[in-house]
Amino acid sequence: MKTGSVRLVSLDALRGTIMLYMASHTFGLSKMAETGDPFWLRLSWWFDHVAWVGCSTWDLIQPAFMFMVGVALPYSWSRRIAEGEPAGRIVRHGVVRALILVLIAVFLASGSGGWTRWEFFNVLGQIGLGYPFLFLLLNRGQKIQFGALAVLLIGYWLLFALYPVAATSEDFARLGIGAEGLTGGVILDGFAAHWNKYTNVAAVFDGWFLNLFPRQVRFDFNSGGYTTLNFVPSLGTMLLGLMSGELLRSERSGREKLRWLLVAGGVLTVLGLLAGVTICPLVKRIWTPSWTLFSGGLVILLLAGYYWLIDLVGWRRWTFPLVVVGMNSIAIYMMSQLMRPWVGWRLRTHLGVGLFSGAHAPIINDCLVLLVFWLICWWMYRRRIFLRI
């Protein structure tokens, strides 16, 4: 029996870690930073996105989530094949899953505005748009997969690099954006200007594409700079996960798998850094090719650490709180998106507003809300209820 046919506990634990980090809502530190206290300002950096160029740990949540989708695919495929499910049915399920993820993303984007916002920036929408193409690369061999990754990243780089630079102060003024709405008030110049916020080719594409859908308000740009076409290079992130998952399911020894993960993670991280200071800036919000390499490398190194500690060394007992969440990642994601205000309100009702009125109230509120989410996941885990699409 292949090693990969056994459930990969390290993957569940890593997924649980990432989802808890995401669902923490910064543990209230972003609110604490609003006081201007230098201590909270420094600490909150770990729980916020960088303005444009660069990387914080909070920026790694989405690439880690998307990477693990790729890692899980070979395991899901092999399990379904072992259960006798026809390959065609598995592929159809994958396509339906992708469509559902995109529709959930639209639902979350629409919020309470009273009309449907056909926008696809949400991580679930990005996964859904790329998922059918990921299926096409499953079990295709490393040569084809590496070739596909190269085509994705080089092609996407060329798309930006060849598009005329149109990132002057006049262009931003035309969009009604003042300096305070830019990347920290800074406009990238020189060759890097091809990747400026709001005026890059992917943002221009959205100004055309998203207005093809019924809208009550014209779409000009996403305030955070995110774009629909991010799914193209982020498919590369999922592809790195797919290749890692196939490696972990292979007949290689555990030490050999660990060695390959460490080498791949280190090389990709260095390549991403070099690309970030030479051919294109390191920008998560538009998922530049340098970001795909850099963030992919860091996540692979993170997976290698979990794999070594949990699956090779065998230290598993401590992972239970993480596995509980990792096996219900969609559930905790939806709770964090839809239930947070309601849970906070119920906690204040039952525990008393006094608990939430002190100097550290934001920390207490977010930690208790996260605890409620974890308890729900634990309840679901005990009853073998797993929300899957």
C-alpha positions in Angstrom: 0.0 0.0 0.0 1.3 3.5 -0.8 2.2 5.7 2.0 -0.1 8.3 0.5 -3.2 6.1 0.9 -3.1 6.8 4.6 -4.6 10.1 5.7 -2.0 12.8 5.9 -2.4 14.2 9.4 0.1 16.9 8.8 -2.1 18.3 6.0 -5.1 18.5 8.2 -3.1 20.1 11.0 -1.6 22.7 8.6 -5.0 23.5 7.2 -6.4 23.8 10.7 -3.6 26.2 11.6 -4.2 28.4 8.6 -7.9 28.5 9.1 -7.7 29.3 12.8 -5.3 32.1 11.9 -7.7 33.4 9.3 -10.8 33.1 11.5 -9.0 34.9 14.4 -10.0 38.2 12.8 -6.5 39.4 13.9 -7.3 38.4 17.5 -8.4 42.0 18.0 -4.9 43.4 17.4 -5.9 45.5 14.5 -8.4 47.4 16.8 -5.7 47.6 19.5 -3.3 49.2 16.9 -5.8 52.0 16.3 -4.8 53.4 19.7 -1.4 54.3 18.3 0.5 52.3 20.9 3.9 51.2 19.3 3.6 47.8 20.9 0.2 47.0 19.4 1.3 48.6 16.1 4.3 46.2 15.9 2.3 43.2 16.9 -0.6 43.9 14.5 1.8 43.8 11.5 1.6 40.0 11.7 -2.2 40.3 11.2 -2.5 42.6 8.3 -1.8 42.7 4.6 1.0 44.9 3.3 -0.2 47.9 1.3 1.1 46.6 -2.0 4.7 45.4 -2.4 6.1 42.9 0.2 4.8 40.2 2.4 3.5 39.7 5.9 2.4 36.5 7.6 -1.2 37.5 7.0 -0.6 37.6 3.3 0.4 33.9 3.4 -3.1 32.8 4.4 -4.6 32.7 0.9 -1.6 31.1 -0.9 -1.5 28.4 1.9 -5.2 27.7 1.5 -4.9 27.4 -2.3 -1.8 25.4 -2.1 -3.5 22.8 0.2 -6.3 22.5 -2.3 -3.7 21.2 -4.7 -2.1 18.9 -2.1 -5.5 17.3 -1.3 -6.5 16.6 -4.9 -4.3 13.5 -5.4 -5.6 12.0 -2.1 -9.2 12.7 -3.0 -8.8 11.3 -6.5 -7.1 8.1 -5.3 -9.7 7.5 -2.6 -12.6 7.8 -5.0 -10.9 5.6 -7.5 -10.3 3.0 -4.8 -14.0 3.1 -3.9 -14.8 2.2 -7.5 -16.1 5.6 -8.7 -15.6 6.2 -12.5 -13.0 8.8 -13.4 -15.6 10.7 -15.5 -17.9 11.1 -12.5 -15.0 12.4 -10.4 -14.2 15.0 -13.1 -17.8 16.1 -13.3 -17.9 16.4 -9.5 -14.8 18.6 -9.7 -16.5 20.9 -12.3 -19.6 21.2 -10.2 -17.5 21.9 -7.1 -15.8 24.7 -9.0 -19.1 26.2 -10.0 -20.4 26.1 -6.5 -17.3 27.7 -5.1 -17.6 30.6 -7.6 -21.3 31.1 -6.7 -20.5 31.1 -3.0 -17.9 33.8 -3.7 -20.5 35.9 -5.5 -22.9 35.4 -2.6 -20.3 36.5 -0.1 -19.4 39.5 -2.3 -23.0 40.6 -2.5 -23.5 40.9 1.2 -26.6 42.8 2.3 -26.6 45.3 -0.6 -29.8 44.0 -2.0 -28.3 43.1 -5.4 -26.0 40.5 -6.8 -22.4 41.6 -7.1 -20.8 39.5 -9.8 -17.2 39.7 -8.5 -14.7 36.9 -8.1 -12.0 38.2 -5.9 -12.8 36.0 -2.9 -10.5 33.0 -2.3 -13.3 30.5 -3.0 -14.0 32.2 -6.3 -10.3 32.1 -7.2 -10.1 28.4 -6.4 -13.3 27.7 -8.3 -12.0 29.5 -11.5 -8.8 27.5 -11.4 -10.0 24.1 -10.2 -11.1 22.6 -13.5 -7.7 23.4 -15.0 -6.0 21.9 -12.0 -7.9 18.6 -12.7 -6.4 18.6 -16.2 -2.9 18.5 -14.8 -3.5 15.7 -12.3 -1.3 12.7 -12.9 0.3 14.2 -16.0 3.8 13.8 -14.8 6.3 16.4 -13.6 7.5 17.5 -17.0 4.1 18.5 -18.1 3.3 20.1 -14.8 6.5 22.1 -14.6 5.9 23.1 -18.2 2.4 24.3 -17.4 3.7 26.3 -14.4 6.3 28.0 -16.6 3.7 28.8 -19.3 1.4 30.2 -16.7 3.9 32.5 -15.0 5.8 33.6 -18.1 2.6 34.2 -20.0 1.1 36.2 -17.1 4.3 38.2 -16.7 4.3 39.1 -20.4 0.6 40.1 -20.2 1.6 42.8 -17.7 5.0 43.7 -19.1 3.7 44.3 -22.6 0.7 46.3 -21.6 1.3 50.1 -21.9 2.2 51.8 -18.7 -0.6 54.1 -17.7 0.1 54.9 -14.0 0.5 58.6 -13.8 -1.1 60.9 -11.3 -3.4 62.0 -14.0 -4.6 58.5 -14.6 -5.3 58.0 -10.9 -7.1 61.3 -10.7 -9.3 60.2 -13.6 -10.4 57.3 -11.5 -11.1 59.5 -8.6 -8.3 58.2 -6.5 -6.2 60.5 -4.4 -2.7 59.7 -3.1 -4.2 58.3 0.1 -5.9 55.6 -1.9 -2.8 54.3 -3.5 -0.2 51.9 -2.3 0.8 53.8 0.8 0.7 57.0 -1.3 3.5 55.7 -3.6 3.3 55.1 -7.4 5.7 52.5 -8.7 7.9 53.9 -11.4 10.2 52.5 -14.1 9.5 49.0 -15.3 7.7 48.2 -12.1 5.0 50.6 -13.1 3.4 47.8 -15.2 2.3 46.4 -11.8 0.8 49.6 -10.3 -2.4 49.4 -8.4 -5.7 50.1 -10.3 -4.0 50.7 -13.7 -2.4 47.3 -14.4 -3.8 45.2 -17.2 -5.8 42.9 -14.9 -7.5 45.9 -13.3 -8.3 47.3 -16.7 -9.7 43.9 -17.7 -12.0 44.0 -14.7 -13.2 47.4 -15.7 -14.5 45.8 -18.9 -15.4 42.3 -17.8 -17.3 42.9 -14.6 -19.5 45.5 -16.2 -20.8 42.8 -18.6 -22.8 41.5 -15.7 -26.0 43.1 -14.5 -25.0 45.8 -11.9 -26.6 48.6 -10.1 -23.3 50.5 -9.8 -20.6 50.6 -12.4 -17.5 48.7 -11.5 -14.3 50.8 -11.8 -11.8 49.0 -9.6 -11.5 46.9 -6.4 -10.5 49.2 -3.5 -7.9 46.6 -2.4 -6.5 46.2 -5.9 -7.5 42.6 -6.2 -8.4 41.3 -9.7 -10.4 38.5 -11.3 -7.4 37.3 -13.3 -5.5 36.5 -10.1 -6.8 33.0 -10.6 -4.4 32.5 -13.5 -1.1 32.8 -11.5 -2.8 31.4 -8.3 -3.5 28.3 -10.4 0.3 28.0 -10.3 0.1 28.0 -6.5 -2.4 25.2 -6.6 -0.2 23.4 -9.1 2.7 23.5 -6.7 0.4 22.0 -4.1 -0.7 19.3 -6.6 3.0 18.3 -7.3 3.7 18.3 -3.6 0.7 16.0 -3.0 1.7 13.6 -5.7 5.2 13.5 -4.1 3.8 12.7 -0.7 1.7 9.9 -2.2 4.6 8.4 -4.1 6.6 5.3 -3.1 9.6 7.4 -2.0 10.8 7.1 1.6 9.6 9.7 4.1 13.1 11.2 4.4 13.4 11.5 0.6 10.0 13.2 0.4 11.1 15.6 3.2 14.4 16.3 1.4 12.6 17.2 -1.9 10.1 19.4 -0.1 12.9 21.3 1.6 14.9 21.7 -1.6 11.8 22.8 -3.6 10.7 25.2 -0.9 14.1 26.8 -0.5 14.7 27.2 -4.3 11.3 28.6 -5.0 11.6 31.1 -2.1 14.9 32.4 -3.4 13.7 32.5 -7.0 10.7 34.5 -5.9 12.8 37.0 -4.0 15.2 37.4 -7.0 12.3 37.8 -9.4 10.7 40.3 -7.0 13.7 42.7 -7.2 14.4 42.2 -10.9 11.6 41.4 -13.3 8.4 42.2 -11.3 7.5 43.4 -7.8 6.4 41.0 -5.1 2.6 41.8 -4.9 0.1 39.4 -3.4 -2.9 41.5 -4.3 -2.4 40.9 -8.0 -0.5 37.6 -7.5 2.6 38.5 -9.5 4.7 35.6 -10.8 7.4 36.5 -8.2 4.7 36.2 -5.5 3.6 32.8 -6.8 7.2 31.5 -6.5 8.0 33.2 -3.2 4.8 32.4 -1.3 4.7 28.9 -2.8 8.2 28.2 -1.5 7.4 29.4 2.0 4.2 27.3 2.1 6.1 24.2 0.9 8.7 24.8 3.7 5.8 25.1 6.2 4.3 21.8 4.9 7.7 20.2 5.2 8.0 21.2 8.8 4.6 19.8 9.7 5.2 16.6 7.7 8.5 16.0 9.5 7.2 16.7 13.0 3.8 14.9 12.6 4.1 12.2 10.1 7.8 11.3 10.4 8.6 11.9 14.0 5.1 11.0 15.1 4.2 13.8 17.4 0.5 13.9 16.8 -1.3 14.4 20.1 -0.8 18.1 20.1 -2.5 18.4 16.6 -6.0 17.5 17.7 -7.3 21.1 18.1 -5.9 21.8 14.6 -7.2 18.7 12.9 -10.7 19.4 14.3 -10.7 22.6 12.3 -8.6 21.3 9.3 -11.2 18.6 8.6 -14.0 21.2 8.4 -12.1 24.1 6.7 -15.1 25.2 4.6 -17.4 25.3 7.7 -15.1 27.5 9.7 -14.5 29.8 6.7 -18.2 30.3 6.2 -18.7 30.9 9.9 -16.0 33.5 10.0 -17.6 35.2 7.0 -21.2 35.1 8.0 -21.6 34.5 11.8 -19.0 36.7 13.4 -21.2 39.7 14.3 -24.0 37.5 15.5 -21.8 35.4 17.7 -20.2 38.5 19.2 -23.6 39.9 19.9 -24.8 36.7 21.6 -21.6 36.6 23.7 -22.2 40.1 24.9 -25.8 39.3 25.7 -25.0 36.2 27.8 -21.6 37.1 29.3 -22.4 40.8 29.9 -21.2 43.9 28.2 -18.8 44.6 31.0 -16.5 41.9 29.8 -16.3 43.6 26.4 -15.8 47.2 27.6 -12.3 47.2 29.0 -9.0 48.3 27.4 -8.5 44.8 25.9 -12.1 44.3 24.8 -11.2 43.7 21.1 -8.8 40.8 22.0 -11.4 39.3 24.4 -14.1 39.5 21.8 -12.2 38.0 18.9 -10.7 35.2 21.1 -14.1 34.2 22.4 -15.7 34.3 19.0 -12.9 32.0 17.7 -13.4 29.7 20.6 -17.1 29.4 19.7 -16.2 28.6 16.1 -13.7 25.9 17.3 -16.4 24.4 19.6 -18.8 24.1 16.7 -16.1 22.4 14.6 -15.4 20.1 17.5 -19.1 19.2 17.8 -19.2 18.5 14.1 -16.0 16.4 14.3 -17.4 14.2 17.2 -20.5 13.5 15.1 -18.5 12.9 11.9 -20.2 15.9 10.2 -17.9 17.3 7.6 -19.0 20.1 5.3 -17.7 19.3 1.8 -18.5 20.6 -1.7 
